[in-house]
Amino acid sequence: MKKKFLQKLLPCALSTAIAFSMAPVPLYADSLPPVITSDYGNPSVPQSIPGNVQVTGSNITVQNTGIQGDLNITEGGGTVTFHGVSTTGSGNISGKGGQNLRFQDCTIPQMNVARDDSIVWITGNSTVPSIGVSGRCIIDATSKTNSSPIDVTIGPNTPPGTMVGLCGNLGSVTIDAKDVRVGHTAGSVASVSVTRNGGGSRVLVFPNSSISSMKADAPVTIDNFGSLAQLEVNSSGVSINNPAARTISSAAPSSQEGSSGSSGSSDSSQNDSNTILNESTGGNKPENPSPSEEQIEIVGIYPSLAKVTVELSHPVKLETSNFYISCPRGQDMTILNSITPDGPDKNRIYHLSTSYYKDNTYVLSITLPSGKVLEKTFATNLDVPQITNAQASRMDGSTAKFSFVSDTFGSIYYMVVPEQNSKARSVIGSQAPTTPEEIKEKGMTADIHANVNELTIPGLQSGTAYTLYYAIARKDGQNPIMGRPLPISAVPEQTSPDTAEIKIEEAKPLSDDRIFIKFNKPTPVKLDISAFYVKCPAQAALKLGRAETSDLQSYVLYMETGWHFLSGNHYDVKVTFPDSTVATGRFYADLDWPTITLFDVYRLSDTSIQVTFTSNESGVLHYGTAVSYEDFISIPTSQIRQTGIERPLNAGKNDFVIDVPAGHSYFYMVAEDTLGNYADYKEWKQIPTTITQPEEKPNFNEITDITVTWGTEWGTGRPAQKLLVQFKEPYDEKYVGDLQSRSSIQIIQSQMTKPPRIQETSYHDSDPSKYLRMVTMTVNSSTTLTEGTYKLIIEFDEGTLEKEFHISADSGSSSSSASYTVSSNSANK
């Protein structure tokens, strides 16, 4: 299954490993303009090239070079590194084919990216003031160390439907093209501007993204799951999903849709876009106080990641300015927006979108329209699983189902209390627990797994409504926090006997914009696309365009143009039949193809070669050899998948020997994972003409110890595992930026189909005794290393260090063995 380029936005840092230390190679003889096809530059002797330079090589490095003109990158594959390169003109990336381009410590006044499927890294002490984009690409500045701003412009010549991913701290982002998708995944952006030419575009603000201001001068859709501090709307047709920004100016109404809360319900609110939602305005308050205000109390406060849910005993209409959260022993919590769901809980339940906050004790103050102030103290604990899409539903007279999605493993405690009055949920008698410790003591317990969890609650009395109380904790059960209570109805949902047996038998993605739905039997009539609803609990509902079926039992759903899955998420499916009965299902979307690093080819004899590389996933490898570059470069990867030679693809190191026909000079391959995901480009190498083998070299360093602990992930505050890695000798300081890029680090285990990735690396640079001898690597919070034996692989220019470590049930570790292998990208090979 192919996945489109947008799926590379999560995570941002996807690249092949890069080696910096290269021997000097002659550039050209007397040819003009100069063409670079192989490694060039001397790390000790600066080079200077008069005029423009063209780069067409693959997997090469250009370093320590000044170009008195333009740098034109027109073709090639793999990874091309520019280290210490400066130009007086512009850097132009054109041509066809995916390529990773890394600019470290470079100075380029203007960069233009027109090639589709390019990943452009701006790292180290680089200065690139302006980048123009007209092709599908990713611009990643997360490893840039200086503060010089980067302004990005998506120009008017960008084709509709183009997807652009942005990462890192940027100055301004200007969207001057129609119907494009622009996502910012991490870091900060000073300003985003959608010009009048940008109509129909979509802007995605991811959870780790912070945008200071955005201006919309044309119809645009904004998916805001991060921090959007200020939004200026100067056009009609501006739609905001999960609005958490202040609208400061508007020429026409905007549409705002809420995001799902922790209970799994869909929240929505409509705000007049001419209203200034600002601290100075105080919000709009009703003139006449509600007669029932004396009865209003704060029933519960349920904090989660960048969100606080407030439950009141009675409904009352409130604005964002009516809420305030103070911290007596720290920084007050910033409330960005408030949303109340439609339905019976309207104006009684409020979801407050907040800035990221630290664990502490806070005081919630609510000013009622009459001026009365309600206060309640609550504590936060982000070192527990983050629960979303929590639902409780009655299955039959005696059982109920409790389902939720968790970002990691842990423990959950739960209990049910019968309601004395099913018409008033707040009247539940003295049995209701008031603290998470009480739920832990009296209730049942279960382990929490990452992703979807379902628990069956037996022993209910027929005809009696209940309230489900639950508390969440780490695996050790320490410091639990309460979730928002969930109602369990007295009777199961009523279904029509005509369609009660129609259920979703299978649901899965066919591609990044198509969904396959199969029922257990044909539907009575053909279902229109309006009968289907698909939503990601962690994000938002998908926009569906049409539904096709040939037998009324299997349906293919097509998303609207520009809509795609975000890989690594669960999606809920709801089908409403003509008689209003409902069928539901769930599927997991994994659209990431295997990432190949440390790829190299050695000639062992006239008729045999050795291929070595590392993959982050297992699956199937499709490969072949060719006489010339032209013989294979134009073959589609889908054809190679069908006609190429197959062998198993291992998660981790792959090393095998194959026979090659006489005269064949190129090896190419396509890696496919167990779900059928494969890249739309080929990995390839030119076979050496001379017989060589990987050189065994003495150990240049050694990993002496790996300790695994629990901590929090920077930017999200979510619980995450941390690896404290100690080295025998100090490593070269030049690797500080490279290790931060996470492209040089892998964690593998033979049983894992998709090994985890390192989210961030810290270097202990404030402690001279630890700097360059010790690093702390944070594992992405969406993944948990369970009990077992793993191998850590770190790539350096001089070679690759490997060390096994073991994780026990209490998340401790003990190293069992270490080994040293030669890097296939080593300069000393």
N, C-alpha and C positions, 0 to 999 in steps of 0.2 A: 504494500500500500504506500503510495507516495504521499508526502506531507508538504504543504506549501511553506513558503519561506517565513511566514509570520510565526510559526511554531518555534523558531530560533530565538524569539524574544524572551522565553522563559525556559532556562535562565539566560541572562545576557551573555555571559562569558562562555562562548563555545568556540574553540579553535583547535587547530593542531599544535603540537609542541614545537617550540622554536629554539634553535641553537644560534648563539650570538658569535661565538669565537670562530672566525673563519680565516683560512689562509688567503693571502692576497692572490688574486687571479687577474691576468691581463684582460683589459676591456675590449679593445678592438685595435685593428691596425690603422688603416687610413680611411675607413669607411665613414661617410657622413650622410645622415646624422648618426651619432653613436647609438649602438644597439647593445643592450646588456642582456645576455642569455644565460649567464652563469654567475657564480659568486664573484663579487668585486669589492675591492677596498682593502686597506691595511689598517688595523686598529692603532698602529703606532705612527703611521705616516699619512697625513691628510692628503687627499686627492682633490684635484680640481678639473672640471670638464667644461670647456667653453661651449655655449650653445645648448640646444635642446637635447634631451636624452630619452630614448625609448627603451622600455623594459618589457621583455617577452618571455623571460624564464619562469620556471616553476620550481618551487621549493629552494629558493636561493636567498642570499643575504647581500645587500649593498650597504656598505658602512663607511663612515669617516670621509664623506665625499661632499664637495660643494659643486652645485650645478648652476652655471651662469645662464639660465634659461628655464624652460619648462621640463617637468618630469612627466612623461607620457607612458602610462602602464596600459598596454593595449591587448595583451593576451597572456596566457599561462594558466597554471593551476596550482593546487596545493597552497603552501604558505610562502609569501615573499616578505622578508623583513628589511626595513630601512632603519639603520641604526646610526644616528649622528649624521643625517643627510640634510642639507639645506639647499634651497632653490631661490633664485631671484624672480622666477616666474611662478606659474601655477603648477599644481599637481593634478593630472587628469587621468581618471580611471575609466576606461572604455573597453569595448570588445564584448565577448561572450564567454560564459562559463563561470561557475562559482570559484571564488578565490579568497583566501584570508590574507589581508594586507596589514602588516604591523609597522607603525611608525613610532620609534622610540628615540627621544632626545632629538627630534627633527624640527626644522623651522621651514614652514611652507606658507607663504602669504595667503594663498587661495587654493582650496582643493575642490575639485568637481568630480562627483561620483555618478557615472552614467551606466555602469555595468550592473546588470541584475545579479542577485545572489552574491554580492560582495559583503564581506565583513571587514570593516576598517577599524583598526585599533589605534587610538591616539594615547600613547603611554609615556611615562617618565617625564622629563623636562621638555616636552614638545610644545611648540607654539604654532598653532594653526588657527588664525583669527576667524576665518570664514570657510564654511563648507557648503557648496551647492549640490543639491541632490536631484537627479532626474531618473533614477532607476531603483529597483527593489534592493534594499541593502540594510545593513546594521552599522551604525556609528557608535563605537564603544569608547568612552573616555573615562571609564571607572578607574583605570590605573594611571591617569595623568596626575603628576605630582605638583605642578606649579599652578598658580591661580589665574593665569591668562585666560580670558573668556573665549569660548567658541560659539560663534553664531551660525546656525544652520538654517538654510532656506530650501524648501521643497519647491522647485521652480515650476513655471507654467507649462513647460514642455514635458512634465512627468505624466506618463500615460495613466488614464483612470484605472482604479483598482490596484495601483502600486502600493506596496506595504513597506514602511520605513520604520526601523527600530532604532531608538535612541537610548543610550545609557551614559550615566555619569553626570557631572556638573557642567551645565551649559549656560551661555548667556541668554541669547534669544533664539526662538524657533519660529520661523515664518512659514505658514502653509499657503502657498500661492498657486496651488494646483487643484483641479476639480476631482472629486470622488477618489481621494487617496485615504489610506489608513496610516496614522502616525501614532506610535506607542512609545512612552517613556517609562522604562522599567525600574530605574534606580538612580538616586542622586537628586540634584535640584536643578530647576530651570528658572531663570529670572523672569522671563516673559514668553508667552505663546501668543501669536497673532494669526488669526484666520482671515485672510484678505477677501475682497469681493470675488476673487477668482477661485476661492477655496470651497465653494458651495458643494454640498453632498459629501464632504469629507467626514472622517471619524477620528477622534482623538481619544486614546486610551491612556489613562493615568493609573499606573500600577501601584500596588500597596507600598512599595519602597520609594515611590516618587513624590517629590515635593515641588509644586509649581507656585510661584509667588503671585503671578497674575496672568490672566488669559483674556483676550479680546476677540469676540466673534462678530465679524462684519458680513457674514454670509451664513446660510443655513448649515448647521453642523451638528453632529451627534457627539456628546462627550460622555465617556464611561469613566467615572471618577471613583477609583478605589484607593486612592492615595490621599495626598494633601493638596487641595486646590484652594488657596487662600482668598482669591478675589477673581470674580468673573464679570466682564463687561459685555453685555449683550446689545448689539446694534443691528439686529436683523430678526425677522420672523423665522420660524422653522428651526430654532435652536432647541435641541432635545438634550436633557441632562439625566443620565442614569446615576443613581446614588448621589444626589446633590449634597455636597458638603462644602459649598463655597458661598461667599457673600456676593450677591448680584448688586453691583454698584451703579450700573447705568443700563438703560434699555430703551430701544426705539420701538420694540414690538414684543408681544408676549413670548415666553419660552415655555417649553414643556419639560416638567421635571417628574422623574419616576424614582420611587424609593427602592432600596435594596432589601433583600430578605433579612429578617431578624433571626435571632437564635432559636426561635420557636418554629422556624420554617415557614411562617406565613409571609405573604407578599405585602410589603408596605408601600404606600404611595401618598403623595401630597402634592397639591397644586398651590404655588405661590405666585402672586402678582409680580411679574418681573419688573414693574415700575417701583416696587417697594424696596427701599434700601434696608437690607438686613445688616445692620451695623450696631456695634455696641453703643454708639452715641444716640441712636434713635430710640432705644428702649423698647422697640417692637410695638405692635398694635394691640392694645388691651381693650376689652369690652368695657363700656361705661358703667353698666349695671352689674353688681356682683351676683353670682349664683346664690339662690337661697339655701343650697345644701352645702355651702363651703365649710360650715362648722363641722360637718361629718367627714370631710376629706382627710385622709391620712396617707402617708407613704407606706405601702404594704411591703415592698421589696425593692432592692437595688442589686442588679446583676451585671458586674463589670466583665468585659472581655476585651480582646485586642482592639484598641482604638474605638471602643464603643461601650456605652453604659446604658442598660435597659432599666427603666423606672416603671414600677407598677403602683398605681394609686387605687384607693378603695372605691372611689366614685369618679365618674368622668368629669373633666373640666377642660375647657379650651385654653391652651397655653401656647405661647410663642417661645422661640429659642431664648429670647432675652429674659424669660421668666425663670430660667434655670441658671444656677451658678454652683460650681464645685470648687471648694477651697481645700487647701492642704495646710493644716496648722504647723507641720514640721517639714515643709518643703515647698515646691512650686505648685501653684494652683493649676488645675486641669482646664485646658482650653476647650470650650464647646463650640464646634463648628456648625452644627445644624441639629434640628430635632424633627423627628418623623413619627406620626402616629398611624397605625394601620386602619384600614377601612374595616367595617364589620362591628361586632359587638364590643370589641376592645378599643374602638375609636375614642380618643381623648382620655382613655384610662391607662393605656400602655404608651410609653414614649421611648423611642430609641434615640439616644444622644450620640451623634458622631463626634469623636474627640480627637485631639492630637495624641500621638504616642506618649505614654506616661510611664513613670517608674512605680514600682510597688511601694505603697505607702498607705497611711490612713487618711481618708478624705471625708469632707462634710458636704452633703448635697443640700442646697437651699433652694426652695421653690417659692416664689412670690406669687400668690394667688391674685386674681383680678381685683379682689377687695383690698389688697394690701397685706393680708395675713401671710406670714412666712412659715413654711414647714421646713424642718431640718431633720436629717438623719445621717448618722455616721456609718461609713462602710470602709472595708479594707480591700485592697487588690492583691492578687497573686497570679502573675503571668507565668510562673514556673509550673503550670499545670497544662494538661491538654486543652486546646481551644476547640470548643464544641460548637457546631453549626447545624442547622436544619434538624433540630430536635423536635420530634413528633411523638405523640401517644395516641393510639387509635384502638377502639374496641373491636376485637376480632369476632367474639361470640359472647354468649351469656356469662362465661366464667373466665375468659382470658383477654388480655390486651397485648399490643405490640408497642415497644418503646424503641425507636430508631433514631440515630443521629450519626453525624460525620465528625471524626476527630482527626487532628493533624498529626497525632503521634500516639504512642501507647501510654497507658496509665491505669488508674482504677476509678470505678464509679460506684457510688452508694445510692440506693434508691428505696423508696417506700411509698405506698399508696394509702390515702386516708379517705374514707367515705364522706360524701357531702351530706350535711343535714338538710339542705334545701338546694335542690338541683337548679333552681331558678336564680340563686344568688351564690356565685362561686366563692365570694368572700366569707360566707358563713360556713365554716367547715368544722367547728367544734374545737375542743381543747386538745385533740390528738395531733393537730398540725405542728410539725417541728418548726423551731425558730432559728436553729443554728445548723451549720453543716456538720458539726461534731455530733449533734443529736441524730441526724440522718445516718451518720456512719455507725453510731452505737446501736440504733434500733432497726435499721434497714438491712436489705440484702446487698451483696457486693458482687461485682463482676469485673473482669479484665477489659480494658479498652484497647482496641487495635486501631492502627492507622487506617483512615478512610471510613468505610461504612460499617456501622455496628447495629445489630438488631437483638433485642432482648425480649423474651416472652414473660409476661406477668400472669401467673395462674391464680386461682382461688378467689376470683371476684364474685360478688353476689349479683345474680341476675336482676336487672332493673334498677341497680343502684349506680349513681354517678360517683366518680372518684376524682381526687387530685393527686397527681404524681409529683413527688418531691425528690430531687436528686442533688448530689454533691460530687464534684470532680476533684481528683487528687493525682499526684504522681504515683508511680508504681509502688513506692513505699508507704503510700497513704498519708503522708505528712501534709499539714496545712491545706485541707480541702476547702473548696469554695462552693457556694450554692448556685445552682442554675435556676432559671425562672420556672416556677411550677407549671405543669401542663395538665389541662383537663382531660379526663377520660369519660366519654359519654355513657349514659346508662344503657343504651342499646346499640348494637352494631349498625353500621350504615346500611340503609335500605337499598337494595338493587333490584332492577327489573328482571323477572324470570326469563324475558326474551333474550337478554344479552348478558346475564350474570355469568355464563360460562365462557365468555370471550375474554381471554387474558393475553397479556403480552408474553409470548413464549421466548422471544429473543430480541435484544436491542443492541446495536453496535454501530460504530462509525465505519463507513465505507471509505471515506476520505476526510479531509479537513472541512468539507462543506456539504457532506451527504451523510444521512443516517438511515440505517436499515432497521425496519420494524417488522417482526413476524408474529402473528397471532396464532393461538392454538386451533382456530378454525376460521373460515372466511367470514368477513363482515356481511351483514344482510344487504347493505348498499355500499357503493364506493364512498369512502370518506374524503371530504374536502380537507385542504391544508388547515383550515380553521379548527378542525377537530383535534389537532395535535398541538401540544405545548411542551417545550423542552427548556429546562433551566439548569444552570450550574449553581448549586447552593452557595458556592464561594464567590460567585461573580453575579451574573444576571441572566435573564431569559434570552434565548436565541431568537432571531427573527427568521421565520421560515417563509420560503417563497412558494413552493408547490409540492404536491404529493403525487407519486405515480405508482400504479399497481397493475399487474396483468391478471391476477387471480383472486383479488379481494382478500388475500391472506397475508401476502408479503408486500410491504410498502417501502418505497424509497423517498425520503424527505430531502428536499433541496433547500439550502439556506438562501436568503436574499444575497444579492451581489455585495461582496465586501465583508460578509460575515463568515467566521471560521471558528473552529474549536480552539480553545487554549489547552494545549497538551498537559497531561498530568492532573486532570480534574474529573470528578464524577458529575454525571448529568442525570437529572430526573426527567422521566417521560410521563406525560399525562395525556390520555386519549379520552375524549368525551364523545360518546355515541349519540345518535339522533334522539334517543329517549332520555338523555341526560345522565345515564349511568357512566361510570368511569373505570378505566383500566390504567394501572400505573406500572412503571418499571424503572430500572436504573442501569446505567452502563458507565464504564470507565474509558476515557479517551486518552490513549497513549499514541501519539503521532510522531514521536522523536525517532529518527533513524540512528544507527550506531555511530559513535564518534571514533574515528581512527587516528591514532597517534603513533609516534616512533616507527614510522613506516620506512622500510628499506629493503633493497634487493641486492643479493650478492651472487656473482657467477662462481659456481663450484667447478664446472667443466664446460666443454664445448656444448654439451647437451643437457646441462642441469643447472638450476639456480636455487638459491635459498631465499625465502620470503619471510620477513619478520615484521610484526606490528603489534600494537595493543588496541583492543576494542573495549568499550565500556558496556557492551551488551553481548549476549550470546545469540546464535541464530544460524544463518546459512551464508557462506561466502560464494559468490559467483565470480569467476575470473577467466582470463584468457591471455594469450600472447599475440604479438603482431610483428610484422617485418618493419613497418614504418609508422610514424605518428599519424599520418593521414589515414592509415588502414583502420584505426579504431576510434579516433577522437570524435567522429561524427555519429558513431553507433549509439542509439538511445539506451539509457540504463535499463529501461523496461525490456529491451531486446536482449541485453547481456544477461538479465535475470532469467530469461527463458532459454537462451542458447549456450550460456557460458558453462564452464566446468564447475561443479559444486563440491564443496567440502564443508565440514562443520566450522562454525565461527564460535570461538571461545570468548567468554567474558574475562578479559585480562590479556595475557601474553599469547600470541599466535606465532608459531615457528614451524615451517614445513619446507620440504624440498620437492620440486616438481621437475619433470623433463620438459625441455623446450626444443622445438624443431630448429634445425640449422638455419641461420640467417635471421631468426626472430630477435628483435632488439628492444621490445617494449613489453612490459607486464602491466595489466590493468585489472581492476576488480571493483565489485559493488557489494557492499555489506548489507545484509537484510536481517532484521531482528525476528524474534519468534512471533510477533504480531503482523509481520509482513511489511513493516516500514523500511524503506530504503531511500537513499539519496537520489536526487535528480542530477547528480554529477558523478564522474568516475574518479577513483583514486588510481594513480598510475606512476610508474617509474621507468626510466630508461635502464635497460640491463647493461651493466658494465661490460666492456669488451675484454678486459683482462680478468683472469681468475683471481678472486679475492675471497677471504672469509672474515667474519667478525673477529677483530683482534682482541685477544684477552690481555687486559692491562692490569697493573697492580691496583689495589684498592686505594683510591684517593681520599676516601673518608668513610665514615661508618655511622649508622644510626645505632645509638647505644641503648635507648629506652623509649618506649611509648606508653603514656599513661592516659587513660580515658576517664573523663569526668563529665558531669552535667553542668551546663550553664545556660545562657540565653543568647539568641541570635541577634546580632546588631541590626538595628533598624526596625525589627518587628517585635522584639522582646519575647519571642516564643522560646520554649525550652529547646535546647539543642545540645548534642554531644560534642565535646571538645577533645582533640588529641594533642597532648603535650609531647612534642617530639624533640629529643635531645641528640646532638651530634658529638662525635668524638673530637673532631677538629672544627675550627671555625670555617664556614663556607664563604665563598667569595661574595663581597657585598653587592656585586652587580646582579645577584639573583633575588635581591629584595623585591624589586618590581616584578620580576618574572614569576616568583612564587605567588605574589599577590594576584596575578592574573588567573591562577588556579588551573592553567592549562598544563602545568608540569606535574600535577599531583593526581594520583588515582588510588582508590581503595577497592580491592577486588576480593571476591570469595567465590569458590567454584560453584556453590549452590545458588548464587545470585544471578538472575537474568539481567538485572539493571543495577549495577553498583552505584552507590551514592556519590554525590559530588561535594566538593569542599566549597562552602559558601564564602568564607573569608579566612585570611591568614594574618596573624599579628606576630610581631617580631621582637617584642620586649626590648625595644631600642632605648628605653629610659634606664635600663639596667645593664651597665657595661659587662657584668659577669655572665649575662645570658644572651646578649645581642650576638647574632651570627652563630651561636651555639645551641639555640633553642627557639622553636617556633610553636605557636598554638594554632591549630587548624580547627575551624568550626564546621561541623557537618551540617548540610542543609536541614532545616527543622522539619521538612516534610518526610524525612527518612530517619529511621532508627536502626542502629547496628544492634541486632539482638545477640543473644549468647552464641558464641562460636569463634572460629579462628579466621582472621583476615590478613591480608597483605597490603602494606602501604608501599607505593611506588613513587619516588620523586626523581624527576629527570633533571640532570645537570648537563652542561656541555661536555664535561669530562667523562660522563657515564651516568648510569642510573643506579640509585640506591634502593634496595628492597629490604623490608623487614616484616616478619610476621608478628602479629599480636593477638591476644586472646581476650575476649570480653566474657566475663562471668555474669551470673544472674544479678549481681549488685552493681553492674556497670564498671567494675574494676578491670584491670588488664594486667597481663604478665607476658612479656616477650618470650618467645620460644626459640626463634632462630632468625638469623640475618644473612643476607647474601648480597653479592655485588654482581651486576651485569653491565655489559658495555652498551652505552646508548648508541642506537643506530644512526642518530643525528650528530654524533660526536665529531668535533673538528679534528680530533687526533686519530680518527679512524684510518 
